[in-house]
């Protein structure tokens, strides 16, 4: 069963206590205007309309609710929905007229109005889960990107240090820079914060970055 079918099955078996409310459901189902006799009638009519001509996408795939028509009844429903602060968008596809919502909040409001509040909650839960997954994916992607940048920067620095050693340049640099070079080679997987904490004397991340850049620039000046 689809999400849309589950909603229709649920709405179809709701029993109304008053005959004119049941008639309102039939009017909506048959695309007929309704002369409301109580505050509930128009909502029940929209319920019947959804059961006969509505469709909603699985919220795990996206947010899209449609109501389909083949005559001027669309204008009547459009005005009604606007009066309920549920203004839909409209389009024509061949001989079919369609009112639709693509915003999850609007769909939730519509479902609540027609008596499908439990499915509005399901949609909200699905949206929260989807947003949570997306946030986790973004965090994971950001973490992977940071790890990649750290690895690339470390590899560049290690290559520079090896070159400085090979040409006897490193031994003539300051003790502080030599300590940084030794630690970079010993802990190539560490990021700047982790590497900074290994130094014998306190050093800031910017200071450490400056030393590593100095090593790289010195290596670039060496002609192979």
Rosetta blueprint (number, residue, H / E / L):
1 X L
2 X L
3 X H
4 X H
5 X H
6 X H
7 X H
8 X H
9 X H
10 X H
11 X H
12 X H
13 X L
14 X L
15 X L
16 X L
17 X L
18 X L
19 X H
20 X H
21 X H
22 X H
23 X H
24 X H
25 X H
26 X H
27 X H
28 X H
29 X H
30 X L
31 X L
32 X L
33 X L
34 X L
35 X L
36 X L
37 X L
38 X L
39 X L
40 X L
41 X H
42 X H
43 X H
44 X H
45 X H
46 X H
47 X H
48 X H
49 X H
50 X H
51 X H
52 X H
53 X H
54 X E
55 X E
56 X E
57 X L
58 X L
59 X L
60 X L
61 X L
62 X L
63 X L
64 X L
65 X E
66 X E
67 X E
68 X E
69 X E
70 X L
71 X L
72 X L
73 X H
74 X H
75 X H
76 X H
77 X H
78 X H
79 X H
80 X H
81 X H
82 X H
83 X H
84 X L
85 X L
86 X L
87 X L
88 X L
89 X E
90 X E
91 X E
92 X E
93 X E
94 X L
95 X L
96 X E
97 X E
98 X E
99 X E
100 X E
101 X E
102 X L
103 X L
104 X H
105 X H
106 X H
107 X H
108 X H
109 X H
110 X H
111 X H
112 X H
113 X H
114 X L
115 X L
116 X L
117 X H
118 X H
119 X H
120 X H
121 X H
122 X H
123 X H
124 X H
125 X H
126 X H
127 X H
128 X H
129 X H
130 X H
131 X H
132 X H
133 X H
134 X H
135 X H
136 X H
137 X H
138 X H
139 X H
140 X H
141 X H
142 X H
143 X H
144 X H
145 X H
146 X H
147 X H
148 X H
149 X H
150 X H
151 X H
152 X H
153 X H
154 X H
155 X H
156 X H
157 X H
158 X H
159 X H
160 X H
161 X H
162 X H
163 X H
164 X H
165 X H
166 X H
167 X L
168 X L
169 X L
170 X H
171 X H
172 X H
173 X L
174 X L
175 X H
176 X H
177 X H
178 X H
179 X H
180 X H
181 X H
182 X H
183 X H
184 X H
185 X H
186 X H
187 X L
188 X L
189 X L
190 X L
191 X L
192 X H
193 X H
194 X H
195 X H
196 X H
197 X L
198 X L
199 X L
200 X L
201 X L
202 X L
203 X L
204 X L
205 X H
206 X H
207 X H
208 X H
209 X H
210 X H
211 X H
212 X H
213 X H
214 X H
215 X H
216 X H
217 X H
218 X H
219 X H
220 X H
221 X L
222 X L
223 X L
224 X L
